[in-house]
């Protein structure tokens, strides 16, 4: 009689699945030719960012809406970027990303939030009642 041994691969737990998903990067290239690894910012980190920027900046909608895409940058040309913990670290990330990195991250965030967002501007421009 033949003996069969089965080695079961342990199934991924729901927690492991969530962590794996959160750590996945999407890569885009900015206009400087840099390869940016982008990630979703974990919910807890959003609260920590508010604490790091301070109450006045956190209440500034323009500042926060410009900062959020930059915070999604997890790596630049393969070099890991940690989520900043202090305001000077935030400013250093903004400086390093530059306008090119910001725009690439912004486009990814907009496309990720709503796949139809890329067409929204064209729809508004071409909509009935929109002056030419």
C-alpha positions as CSV (number, residue, x, y, z in Angstrom):
1,X,0.0,0.0,0.0
2,X,1.3,3.5,-0.9
3,X,1.5,6.1,1.9
4,X,0.5,9.6,1.0
5,X,1.6,12.7,3.0
6,X,-0.3,15.9,2.5
7,X,1.3,19.2,3.5
8,X,-1.4,21.8,3.7
9,X,-0.5,25.3,3.1
10,X,-2.0,27.4,5.8
11,X,-4.8,29.7,4.5
12,X,-4.3,33.4,4.8
13,X,-6.2,34.9,7.7
14,X,-8.5,37.9,7.1
15,X,-6.1,40.1,9.1
16,X,-3.1,39.0,6.9
17,X,-5.2,39.7,3.8
18,X,-5.9,43.3,5.0
19,X,-2.3,43.9,5.9
20,X,-1.1,42.5,2.6
21,X,-3.6,44.7,0.7
22,X,-2.6,47.8,2.7
23,X,1.1,47.2,1.9
24,X,0.6,46.8,-1.8
25,X,2.1,49.6,-4.0
26,X,1.0,50.9,-7.3
27,X,3.9,52.2,-9.4
28,X,3.6,55.3,-11.6
29,X,6.2,57.5,-13.3
30,X,6.3,61.2,-12.8
31,X,7.4,63.7,-15.4
32,X,10.9,63.7,-14.1
33,X,11.1,60.0,-14.9
34,X,11.1,58.8,-11.3
35,X,9.3,55.6,-10.4
36,X,6.9,56.3,-7.5
37,X,5.4,53.6,-5.4
38,X,2.1,54.7,-4.1
39,X,0.0,53.3,-1.2
40,X,-3.2,54.0,0.6
41,X,-2.5,55.8,3.8
42,X,-3.7,53.7,6.8
43,X,-6.6,55.2,8.7
44,X,-4.7,55.5,12.0
45,X,-1.9,57.3,10.1
46,X,-4.3,60.0,8.9
47,X,-4.9,60.9,12.6
48,X,-1.2,61.0,13.3
49,X,-0.7,63.3,10.3
50,X,-3.3,65.7,11.6
51,X,-1.4,65.7,14.9
52,X,1.9,66.3,13.2
53,X,0.7,69.2,11.0
54,X,-1.0,70.9,13.9
55,X,-4.5,72.2,14.4
56,X,-4.2,75.3,12.2
57,X,-2.8,73.5,9.1
58,X,-5.2,70.5,9.7
59,X,-8.2,73.0,9.5
60,X,-6.8,74.4,6.2
61,X,-8.6,72.5,3.5
62,X,-6.3,73.6,0.7
63,X,-3.2,72.6,2.6
64,X,-4.6,69.2,3.5
65,X,-6.0,68.5,0.1
66,X,-2.5,69.2,-1.4
67,X,-0.7,67.2,1.3
68,X,-2.8,64.0,1.1
69,X,-1.6,62.8,-2.3
70,X,2.1,63.4,-1.3
71,X,1.5,61.2,1.8
72,X,0.7,58.3,-0.5
73,X,4.2,58.2,-1.8
74,X,5.8,55.1,-0.3
75,X,8.9,55.0,-2.4
76,X,10.9,56.9,-5.0
77,X,13.0,55.0,-7.4
78,X,12.9,52.0,-5.1
79,X,13.9,53.9,-2.0
80,X,11.4,53.4,0.8
81,X,9.6,56.6,2.2
82,X,8.3,56.4,5.7
83,X,5.1,58.1,6.6
84,X,6.2,61.4,8.2
85,X,5.8,61.9,12.0
86,X,6.7,65.6,12.4
87,X,6.1,68.7,10.4
88,X,9.7,69.1,9.3
89,X,9.5,65.5,8.0
90,X,6.3,66.5,6.1
91,X,8.0,69.5,4.6
92,X,11.0,67.3,3.6
93,X,8.7,64.9,1.8
94,X,6.9,67.7,0.0
95,X,10.3,69.1,-1.1
96,X,11.5,65.7,-2.2
97,X,8.3,64.9,-4.1
98,X,8.2,68.2,-5.8
99,X,5.4,69.3,-8.1
100,X,6.1,66.4,-10.4
101,X,5.6,63.8,-7.7
102,X,2.6,65.6,-6.3
103,X,0.9,65.6,-9.7
104,X,1.6,61.9,-10.3
105,X,0.3,61.0,-6.9
106,X,-2.7,63.3,-7.3
107,X,-3.7,61.7,-10.6
108,X,-3.4,58.2,-9.0
109,X,-5.5,59.3,-6.0
110,X,-8.2,60.8,-8.2
111,X,-8.3,57.8,-10.5
112,X,-8.4,55.4,-7.5
113,X,-11.2,57.3,-5.7
114,X,-13.5,57.2,-8.8
115,X,-12.5,55.6,-12.0
116,X,-14.7,58.1,-13.9
117,X,-12.8,61.1,-12.4
118,X,-10.4,61.3,-15.3
119,X,-13.3,62.1,-17.6
120,X,-15.0,64.6,-15.2
121,X,-13.1,67.6,-16.5
122,X,-13.9,66.8,-20.1
123,X,-17.5,66.2,-19.3
124,X,-17.8,69.6,-17.5
125,X,-16.0,71.4,-20.4
126,X,-18.2,69.7,-23.0
127,X,-21.5,69.9,-21.0
128,X,-24.6,71.6,-22.3
129,X,-24.6,75.2,-21.0
130,X,-20.8,75.3,-20.5
131,X,-19.6,78.4,-22.4
132,X,-17.0,77.6,-25.1
